[in-house]
Amino acid sequence: MRDAAADGDVSRGAGQGVSAFSFFLGPRASCPPFFSVDAEKSGQDARGPRKFALEAANGYAPGQQAKEPTPMKKKKGLNPPFAQLTKDARFEGTFEVLVPVPDRVRPHRVAMQFESQAAAESWIHSPDGEDAIAVILREGVA
């Protein structure tokens, strides 16, 4: 009796000389799933067309080595001061101004509460607000 797995015949049952793996996975069960016998002979994997399509979409010719991705550049400046709804339960429904300071994870909080976000943002751009923000930045750096 001939071996069904060697001939590639998977129509026979598991009890007739076909291993359990070749019965479920076919005669090429020893190959990784992304390789086919034809692709092995040509030196490409079966994902080749998709890989080439991705390379072409990124501006590379098929077979050309893709460049290493460059890390994102960090922002060099600080974010501007901003108004946000307060998280303090005592002042629920009011807005506060937060000022980002260098070398600090959390922004400084201005010790004032505002009724609306528009009022807080207008204070940021007023002369009093600009002076208070400048003092916070000076103290935060020192």
C-alpha positions in Angstrom: 0.0 0.0 0.0 1.4 3.4 -0.9 1.7 6.3 1.5 -1.1 8.8 0.9 0.8 11.7 2.6 3.8 11.2 0.2 1.5 11.3 -2.8 -0.4 14.3 -1.7 -3.7 12.4 -1.6 -5.8 13.7 1.3 -9.0 12.1 0.3 -8.3 9.0 2.4 -9.2 8.8 6.1 -6.8 9.1 9.0 -6.8 5.3 9.5 -5.4 4.6 6.0 -1.8 5.7 6.3 -2.4 9.5 6.5 -1.1 11.2 9.6 -3.5 13.4 11.6 -1.7 16.6 10.6 -1.6 15.9 6.9 -5.3 14.9 7.1 -6.3 18.3 8.6 -3.6 20.5 7.1 -2.9 18.8 3.8 0.2 17.1 2.5 2.4 20.1 3.1 1.8 20.2 6.8 5.5 20.4 7.5 5.8 23.8 5.9 5.0 27.0 7.9 1.6 28.4 7.0 3.0 31.4 5.2 5.2 29.4 2.9 4.1 27.4 -0.1 6.2 24.9 -2.0 6.1 27.1 -5.1 7.2 30.1 -3.1 10.0 28.1 -1.4 11.4 27.2 -4.8 11.3 30.8 -6.0 12.8 32.2 -2.8 9.8 34.3 -1.8 7.2 33.8 0.8 3.5 33.7 0.0 3.0 37.2 1.5 5.2 38.6 -1.3 2.5 40.4 -3.4 1.1 42.1 -0.3 4.5 43.1 0.9 5.3 44.5 -2.6 2.0 46.4 -2.6 2.9 48.0 0.8 6.4 48.9 -0.4 5.0 50.5 -3.6 2.5 52.5 -1.5 5.3 53.7 0.7 7.4 54.8 -2.3 9.7 51.8 -2.6 10.3 49.7 -5.7 9.6 46.0 -5.2 12.6 44.3 -3.7 14.1 47.6 -2.6 15.1 47.6 1.1 12.7 49.7 3.2 14.3 52.4 5.2 14.3 52.4 9.0 11.5 54.5 10.4 12.7 57.7 12.0 11.5 58.5 15.5 9.2 61.5 15.9 10.8 64.8 16.7 10.0 66.2 20.1 8.3 69.5 20.5 10.8 72.1 21.7 8.4 74.6 23.2 5.9 74.6 26.0 2.2 74.4 25.5 0.4 77.7 26.1 -1.6 78.3 29.2 -5.2 76.9 28.9 -8.6 77.0 30.6 -10.2 73.8 31.9 -13.2 72.8 33.9 -12.1 72.5 37.5 -11.8 69.1 39.1 -12.2 70.4 42.6 -15.6 69.4 43.9 -15.8 72.5 46.1 -15.7 74.7 42.9 -17.9 72.5 40.7 -19.0 74.1 37.5 -16.2 76.7 37.4 -13.1 77.0 35.2 -9.5 77.3 36.1 -6.3 78.3 34.3 -3.4 75.9 34.1 0.1 77.0 33.1 2.6 74.4 31.8 6.0 74.9 33.4 9.3 73.4 32.2 10.7 70.3 34.0 7.4 69.7 35.6 4.9 66.9 34.7 1.7 68.7 35.9 0.9 72.3 35.0 0.6 74.9 37.7 -2.8 76.1 38.7 -3.7 79.7 38.9 -5.5 80.5 42.2 -8.6 81.9 40.6 -11.9 80.5 39.5 -13.9 81.7 36.5 -17.6 81.3 35.7 -17.1 80.4 32.0 -14.3 79.1 29.8 -14.5 82.3 27.7 -13.9 84.4 30.9 -10.9 82.3 31.8 -9.4 82.5 28.3 -10.0 86.3 28.2 -8.2 86.6 31.5 -5.2 84.7 30.1 -4.8 87.4 27.4 -5.4 90.3 29.7 -2.5 92.3 31.2 -3.2 90.9 34.7 -3.3 87.4 33.3 -0.1 87.8 31.4 1.7 89.2 34.5 0.5 86.3 36.7 1.5 83.7 34.1 5.0 85.3 33.8 5.4 85.2 37.6 4.4 81.5 37.7 6.9 80.7 34.9 9.7 82.6 36.6 9.0 80.8 39.9 8.7 77.4 38.2 12.0 77.7 36.5 13.9 78.9 39.6 
